Amino acid sequence: MPDTPILPCHDFPSIRITPSSSSASSSSHPLDSPSFDVPPSVLLHLETASRHLHNHQTVAVPTETVYGLAASSLDPDAVKAIYRIKNRPADNPLIIHVSSLDMLRSVIPQDYVISRLYMALISAFWPGPLSILFPSPNPPPPPAPQTNAIRMPSHPLALALIHHSNLPLSAPSANSSGRPSPTQAQHVWNDLNGSEGLGCILDGGDCGVGVESTVINGLKWKEGGGGEVDVLRPGGLGVEEIKRIVDQVDGQEGLTKILVHGKPWKPAVRSSVGTRDTTEQRLLAVSAGTAQANGVAKVKPIAELPPSTPGMKYRHYSPRVPVFLLEPSNVFPRPSSLSDEAESSAQAVLRQIQRRVAASASSGKGKLRIGVLSFDNSPLSRQLQLASAVHAQSNSGVQDEKEYIELIKVSLGDSAASAAQKLFAGMLTLERVPADAECKGGKLGVDAILIEGCSDEGLGLAVMERVIKAVGGGGVVGDLANGQETNGSEGEQRGKERNRFWVDVGAAA
C-alpha cells in the first residue's frame, strides 16, 4: 500500500466559528447552527478529507483530546473500516462527533426531549472533552447497548471537518487497538500508515488535552432528585466539574448520586495516612468481576453485557515494553500489604526493576535503558536520579553491561493537566528512542518504562486510569493486538500488582 499522506493544516487557529444568532424572543442556543470561516489553505485539505469520508473511507483528524480515526456515522461500510484498521473488537462501541446541536438532534430519536441537566452540561462543556449518552434512534436488539455516546469536540479543525462534510463522525483514537493513543499526526502515521481505507491524516498540531473525553450516562437523572449520573469513563473533564453542574441544576448538593464506573464517587483524599489511595479502589472496581483493593471477596457478574461506551471492557494504552507504576510516598500511603522489612527506597525499587527487566530483555548487548515519565522536580524524580548515580558507581567494573542502567527521562510537567497532555506522547517517544550509538546491535527504544503516579483529583483520575491500564505492557500478560478483555482476568490483575511499586521518597538512597 502507498504511504498515507499527512496534510498540514497549520493555519487551523485562523478558523473562525460564529455562534448561532439569537434574540430576546428566541429560544435558540448558540450551538444550534454555528457558522464557519475557514482559511483557503485549510479548506483545500478539508475538501480532500470530505471526499474521502463521502467515499466510504476514514480520515485521521485531531481533536482536543487525541487524534481520532473518523468515518461517517451514517455509513456502515466506513464504520466497519474503522474496526478493521484498528483491529478493534466488534462489540467496542464508537463515540459520535457532531458540530452543532442541529446535527445532534439528527442522530437521536425525534421524540426525545433533551433533559435540563444535559442542556446545562452542554452549555457548560461543549464544545469540549465530554461525551454524553443519548438514546439511539435505531438501536440493535438487546442486550446490545440502546444508546450512543455523542460529543462536540473543541478542536477547530475537527469541528470544521464535521461541518464541511455535513456528516456526524464516529471516531475512536487513531491507533491500533490496545496501543497508546496518538496526540500528534506523526504518531498516527507511525502506527497506521498505509492502512487500506485510511484516506489521509490531517495535521492539526499536538492535542491540547491529551487523554480521551469523559463519558457520562445521565439518562437516570431525575428532576427533583433521587436519580444518578454515572461517569463511565474518566477523561479530559474532571468528575468534580460534572458534580458542580449537577448540583447547580438540582439547586442543592447531594440530590443526585454521582457514580464512577457504577460505584459511588468520593473526592480525592489528599491525606498521606490511612488506607491505600482511593484511585486503586475505584479503578480496580471497574466491574464486579475484579478484586477490591481492600480484600473484599470477588463477586462474579450475573451476565457479561456488551459495553455501552469505549474504555469499559478492553485493554488499552499499552506500549510494547513493560510498564511499571511508581507510587511516591508523598502522594500514596504505604500499602498495608507491604511488610515493615520490605526495602522501598528509590534505589531498592530501581534495583528490583533492573533485575526483572534484565531477565526478560532481548539478548542484544548493551546497558539497560529505562524510560522515566515523571513530574518536574518531584521528590521521586530527584530520588531516581540519585539512585541511578549510586547504582552506576556500585557497578563500575562489572563485566555484564546489563548491570548498567541508563535512565531516559521524559517530563510529565508539573500537574495532572500537563501529565494528561504528555502521557501518551511520552510513552510513544520512549518506544522510539534512537539506539545507543556506542552499542553495536542496539535496538530502538527503551527496555522498560517507569511512570510516576499522581493524586486522582481533577484530571488525575483520568491519568491514573490510563497508567494503571498501561501497567504490565510489553506482552507481560499476553499479546495486545487482539484487544483482549481485562475484566475478571486474575492473571492480569496479578501482573499489574507485580508492576506497581510504592517508593519511600524520604528514604536515603
C-alpha positions, -999 to 999 in steps of 0.1 A, spaced: 0 0 0 12 36 -7 21 59 21 -8 77 37 -5 114 31 -2 138 60 -20 171 51 -6 201 70 -33 223 84 -11 247 103 -34 276 98 -62 259 117 -60 286 145 -74 310 119 -106 291 116 -134 314 128 -165 299 143 -195 322 149 -223 310 173 -258 309 161 -276 342 163 -304 346 189 -328 372 200 -346 380 233 -377 363 220 -359 333 206 -352 300 225 -323 292 202 -289 280 215 -255 294 204 -246 259 194 -277 252 173 -261 260 139 -228 279 142 -211 292 110 -175 286 99 -149 307 81 -120 285 71 -88 299 55 -81 287 19 -50 266 29 -70 246 54 -102 245 32 -83 227 5 -74 199 28 -109 197 43 -123 192 9 -99 163 3 -108 148 37 -145 153 30 -142 135 -3 -127 105 15 -155 105 41 -181 105 14 -163 77 -4 -166 52 24 -131 59 37 -116 70 70 -97 101 79 -74 108 109 -83 141 125 -70 159 156 -94 167 184 -85 185 217 -82 151 234 -64 127 209 -63 121 172 -93 103 160 -99 78 132 -131 93 117 -157 79 94 -193 88 86 -216 75 114 -242 71 86 -221 48 65 -219 12 78 -191 2 54 -170 31 66 -176 23 102 -166 -13 95 -133 1 81 -126 17 115 -128 -16 132 -107 -33 105 -79 -7 105 -77 -6 143 -82 -44 147 -109 -32 172 -132 -57 189 -166 -57 173 -185 -50 205 -164 -20 215 -187 10 206 -177 43 190 -184 78 200 -203 101 175 -189 136 170 -211 165 159 -205 201 151 -239 216 161 -270 209 182 -289 206 149 -267 177 140 -271 162 175 -309 163 171 -305 144 138 -288 114 155 -311 110 184 -348 99 184 -371 126 171 -394 124 201 -366 125 227 -365 157 248 -330 167 260 -331 170 297 -324 202 316 -293 185 331 -280 176 296 -286 211 283 -267 226 313 -238 202 307 -238 210 270 -239 248 277 -210 244 302 -187 220 284 -195 218 247 -175 220 226 -151 201 248 -140 167 262 -174 155 274 -193 126 257 -229 121 268 -250 90 264 -282 95 244 -309 70 233 -302 55 199 -328 63 172 -323 28 157 -309 5 185 -299 -31 178 -318 -58 197 -310 -62 234 -287 -70 251 -267 -47 228 -265 -11 240 -296 10 233 -276 42 235 -249 62 217 -222 84 233 -221 117 215 -198 148 219 -188 180 202 -150 184 200 -134 217 206 -105 215 182 -114 239 153 -101 215 127 -123 187 138 -154 209 141 -147 224 106 -143 189 91 -176 177 106 -193 209 94 -178 209 59 -186 173 53 -220 177 68 -216 143 84 -217 131 121 -184 113 125 -177 82 145 -141 85 157 -122 63 182 -85 71 188 -64 67 156 -42 38 168 -41 1 167 -64 -14 194 -46 -16 227 -18 8 219 -12 43 235 -35 69 219 -19 93 194 -16 130 203 4 140 171 -1 134 134 33 116 133 21 91 160 -8 82 137 15 78 107 39 56 126 11 32 136 -14 32 107 5 44 77 -6 25 45 -37 11 61 -63 2 35 -92 26 38 -73 54 56 -75 83 31 -54 109 48 -41 123 81 -50 160 89 -21 175 109 -35 200 134 -6 200 158 -4 185 193 -36 177 211 -42 201 240 -59 178 265 -41 145 257 -65 119 271 -98 108 257 -131 125 266 -150 119 298 -181 98 291 -212 101 313 -246 85 315 -272 110 328 -302 92 315 -312 82 351 -311 117 364 -344 129 377 -360 163 382 -362 170 419 -335 144 429 -334 107 435 -315 99 403 -279 93 394 -252 104 370 -226 77 361 -191 86 348 -185 56 326 -150 67 316 -130 94 334 -113 116 309 -105 152 299 -131 167 322 -128 161 359 -156 144 379 -156 174 402 -168 196 373 -196 172 364 -208 172 400 -207 211 401 -231 214 372 -253 186 386 -256 204 419 -264 237 402 -292 221 382 -306 203 413 -304 235 433 -285 219 461 -258 193 468 -265 156 472 -298 152 455 -283 132 427 -258 103 432 -225 107 414 -210 74 403 -178 64 386 -179 30 368 -212 24 387 -196 29 421 -203 59 445 -177 86 438 -158 103 466 -134 133 461 -97 126 461 -81 120 495 -50 142 500 -40 127 533 -8 107 534 -21 83 561 -48 57 562 -57 30 537 -44 27 501 -53 56 478 -88 57 465 -76 57 429 -68 20 432 -101 12 448 -121 30 421 -101 17 391 -98 -19 402 -136 -19 407 -145 -13 370 -166 -44 371 -180 -67 397 -156 -93 385 -124 -76 397 -110 -78 432 -114 -48 455 -82 -33 469 -94 -37 505 -96 -75 501 -134 -79 498 -143 -112 482 -148 -111 444 -183 -113 431 -190 -129 397 -211 -107 374 -246 -122 366 -241 -115 329 -214 -101 307 -232 -73 290 -218 -55 259 -201 -22 269 -221 10 263 -190 31 257 -153 27 249 -129 20 277 -152 -2 298 -141 -37 287 -109 -39 267 -72 -34 275 -58 0 264 -28 22 263 0 -5 264 34 2 250 55 -27 236 77 -28 267 70 -35 303 55 -5 322 59 0 360 39 23 382 58 41 409 37 54 438 57 80 457 51 82 495 43 120 493 12 111 474 3 75 482 1 60 517 22 29 525 3 -2 514 -9 -24 543 3 -54 524 39 -41 524 59 -56 552 79 -34 575 111 -51 564 105 -45 527 130 -22 510 112 7 494 138 34 488 142 45 452 175 27 449 159 -6 462 130 -3 438 152 5 409 174 -25 417 143 -48 417 131 -34 384 165 -37 369 167 -74 378 133 -82 363 139 -62 331 173 -77 326 159 -112 329 134 -106 301 153 -81 280 163 -90 244 196 -108 240 212 -77 224 243 -64 241 243 -31 259 232 -15 291 196 -14 301 178 17 291 148 26 312 124 54 304 110 75 332 78 96 329 79 118 360 68 152 372 92 181 371 115 183 402 93 159 421 108 141 451 106 108 432 123 123 402 152 136 423 155 103 442 156 82 410 184 103 396 204 99 428 197 62 429 208 58 393 241 76 401 246 53 432 238 22 411 263 32 384 291 38 410 285 5 427 286 -14 394 317 2 380 340 -25 366 312 -51 363 315 -71 330 278 -77 323 266 -45 307 230 -53 317 241 -44 352 243 -8 340 212 14 338 206 45 317 176 65 328 159 84 300 136 110 314 105 125 297 87 152 316 50 149 327 51 186 335 41 199 369 4 190 372 -22 164 364 -34 185 335 1 186 319 5 148 326 -27 142 307 -13 161 278 21 144 278 14 108 290 7 91 257 32 111 237 58 103 264 52 65 261 54 66 223 85 88 224 103 63 247 94 34 224 113 51 196 143 65 214 172 60 189 196 31 195 227 38 216 255 47 192 281 31 214 263 -2 214 266 -24 184 234 -41 176 214 -18 199 177 -17 194 153 12 191 135 23 222 139 17 259 137 -17 277 110 -6 302 90 25 312 85 38 347 56 62 353 52 83 384 17 81 399 -3 112 410 -34 121 430 -67 113 414 -80 148 419 -93 165 388 -77 151 357 -55 129 379 -83 103 379 -82 100 341 -43 100 341 -42 72 367 -68 51 350 -47 51 318 -15 45 337 -30 15 355 -43 1 323 -8 5 307 10 -12 336 21 -47 326 26 -37 289 52 -53 266 34 -87 264 38 -94 302 2 -108 302 -3 -116 266 -4 -101 231 -25 -69 230 -31 -70 192 -65 -87 196 -77 -62 222 -81 -89 249 -105 -83 277 -94 -71 311 -124 -77 333 -122 -107 355 -87 -116 344 -69 -128 376 -36 -132 358 -37 -97 345 -45 -83 379 -16 -102 394 6 -89 366 -4 -53 373 2 -57 410 37 -71 404 45 -40 383 35 -15 410 60 -2 435 55 21 465 85 43 468 96 59 501 109 92 487 121 102 522 144 72 525 181 76 519 194 63 486 
